[in-house]
Amino acid sequence: MPKDKLFTPGSIGPLRLRNRSIRSAAFEGMCPGGVPSDSLVRYHASVAAGGIGMTTVAYVSVTDGGRTFRHQAWMRPEIIPFFKKLTDAVHRRGAAASIQLGHGGNMADRKVSGRRAVAPSARFNLYGLTLPRAMSEADIEDIARAYADSVKLAARAGFDAVEIHAGHGYLISQFLSPYTNRRRDRWGGSFENRTRFLRTVMAYARKASGKQTALLVKTNLEDGFPGGMGSEDGIEVARILQNEGADALVLSGGFVSKTPLYMLRGLTPHQELISCQTDPLIKLGMAAFSRIMIRDYPYTEAYFLEEALKVRKAVALPLVYVGGLASKKKIDEVLDAGFDFIAMARSLIAEPDFINLIRKNDNHVSQCLACGPCNSCVATMYMGECRCTFEG
Ligand SMILES: Cc1cc2nc3c(=O)[nH]c(=O)nc-3n(C[C@H](O)[C@H](O)[C@H](O)COP(=O)(O)O)c2cc1C
């Protein structure tokens, strides 16, 4: 193994990255009216200039109806020139660009899209105060095809990679999880049936991505609560994704409507989250119940490592480790343990040039750790920003 694996180039399918670092998809909130803004371009350009191998534009919906936020983009031909500006800016700074494609399912907001949310089953989602409609066969087919259309549009916009969001309790994850998927037809029940939607999306996405665009999938190691998808299923899902032709997997965990802090660890920014809500009902509900509903999980560096290693043993395809990386020492440990790439969100939100900082100084530790982490950056995504608000 080379001495400094982080700074050696690596491949994901057809794509060659200048080093092993990826800016993890972390919602920027910079697409007012669903259109990528100049702030989004500047933000990703700054991460590219900061030395990253590849930066990922977060949480772009494959349909208008799948949006959770008003300032979230959905893929359509009109916005391709805006994304092209972003990919050009990233490429000029030597990095590759990826785009995360997803669908909110029961987290989609009717006030944003003007239509009722859809999900595998009609089960009330307390977090969004939504009662979704159970998807018909036609809905399933339409949304799976929307992934394919979005992949083609992403390639036209100059993205080198797409990342299918199959984790965190969004639509694909809602199909995988026995908690949200109560269907009794071929899309629910057995493990095989619960993975059918994922396999259908993958077949469309793989065909659409062709040989030029790398296809990554962000998937859950586990949902993180009793009744959700457990770690054995998480490993089987990774095997399925390998068979379906994914070029790499990003391993995460948690379920936004049940265990929102599971994927992040650290402190819950209750006050900040309450202040940034615009819906008075949700604001009131959060003020009354957020301390009961949202629990903290203790933060340790590389908190998913133990679970992710189980997947490492089970599959051969490139794996991207994400979760709790804030120092060169821990990054090296993760890469030495057999992961091909590492992804980070908060260390890069705190310091977009974190990669250059650790290249210059092995002992540099992310400013993000100075506060716990406090996770206040999560609240900034509601406000059209993506920044660390910790003031020391
Ligand atoms: C502000 C913020 C927004 C996020 N938005 C997304 C998102 O849109 N899609 C996603 O897959 N993960 C999202 N995440 C999770 C991160 O991609 C990552 O998995 C998690 O923060 C753990 O990595 P870290 O310890 O390097 O921050 C978000 C995280 C943060 C802090």
The ligand as an SDF file (V2000), in Angstrom:
LIG
                    3D

 31 33  0  0  0  0  0  0  0  0999 V2000
  -26.0100   20.0150    6.9520 C   0  0  0  0  0  0  0  0  0  0  0  0
  -26.0360   18.5900    6.4880 C   0  0  0  0  0  0  0  0  0  0  0  0
  -26.8410   18.2220    5.4280 C   0  0  0  0  0  0  0  0  0  0  0  0
  -26.8660   16.9030    4.9830 C   0  0  0  0  0  0  0  0  0  0  0  0
  -27.6080   16.5690    3.8860 N   0  0  0  0  0  0  0  0  0  0  0  0
  -27.4970   15.3330    3.3560 C   0  0  0  0  0  0  0  0  0  0  0  0
  -28.0990   15.0350    2.1060 C   0  0  0  0  0  0  0  0  0  0  0  0
  -28.7390   15.8770    1.4830 O   0  0  0  0  0  0  0  0  0  0  0  0
  -27.9320   13.7870    1.6080 N   0  0  0  0  0  0  0  0  0  0  0  0
  -27.2100   12.8300    2.2900 C   0  0  0  0  0  0  0  0  0  0  0  0
  -27.0820   11.7070    1.8020 O   0  0  0  0  0  0  0  0  0  0  0  0
  -26.6230   13.0860    3.4580 N   0  0  0  0  0  0  0  0  0  0  0  0
  -26.7230   14.3160    3.9990 C   0  0  0  0  0  0  0  0  0  0  0  0
  -26.0460   14.6100    5.1380 N   0  0  0  0  0  0  0  0  0  0  0  0
  -25.2240   13.5670    5.7850 C   0  0  0  0  0  0  0  0  0  0  0  0
  -23.7710   13.6370    5.2910 C   0  0  0  0  0  0  0  0  0  0  0  0
  -23.6400   13.4050    3.9240 O   0  0  0  0  0  0  0  0  0  0  0  0
  -22.8910   12.6100    6.0190 C   0  0  0  0  0  0  0  0  0  0  0  0
  -23.3460   11.3170    5.7080 O   0  0  0  0  0  0  0  0  0  0  0  0
  -22.8960   12.8380    7.5280 C   0  0  0  0  0  0  0  0  0  0  0  0
  -22.8460   14.2150    7.8280 O   0  0  0  0  0  0  0  0  0  0  0  0
  -21.7100   12.1570    8.2000 C   0  0  0  0  0  0  0  0  0  0  0  0
  -20.4970   12.6520    7.6920 O   0  0  0  0  0  0  0  0  0  0  0  0
  -19.5690   13.7240    8.5080 P   0  0  0  0  0  0  0  0  0  0  0  0
  -19.2950   13.1240    9.8470 O   0  0  0  0  0  0  0  0  0  0  0  0
  -18.3540   13.8470    7.6580 O   0  0  0  0  0  0  0  0  0  0  0  0
  -20.3390   14.9780    8.6270 O   0  0  0  0  0  0  0  0  0  0  0  0
  -26.0470   15.9180    5.6230 C   0  0  0  0  0  0  0  0  0  0  0  0
  -25.2450   16.3010    6.7090 C   0  0  0  0  0  0  0  0  0  0  0  0
  -25.2170   17.6090    7.1350 C   0  0  0  0  0  0  0  0  0  0  0  0
  -24.3150   17.9720    8.2830 C   0  0  0  0  0  0  0  0  0  0  0  0
  1  2  1  0
  2  3  1  0
  2 30  2  0
  3  4  2  0
  4  5  1  0
  4 28  1  0
  5  6  2  0
  6  7  1  0
  6 13  1  0
  7  8  2  0
  7  9  1  0
  9 10  1  0
 10 11  2  0
 10 12  1  0
 12 13  2  0
 13 14  1  0
 14 15  1  0
 14 28  1  0
 15 16  1  0
 16 17  1  0
 16 18  1  0
 18 19  1  0
 18 20  1  0
 20 21  1  0
 20 22  1  0
 22 23  1  0
 23 24  1  0
 24 25  2  0
 24 26  1  0
 24 27  1  0
 28 29  2  0
 29 30  1  0
 30 31  1  0
M  END
$$$$
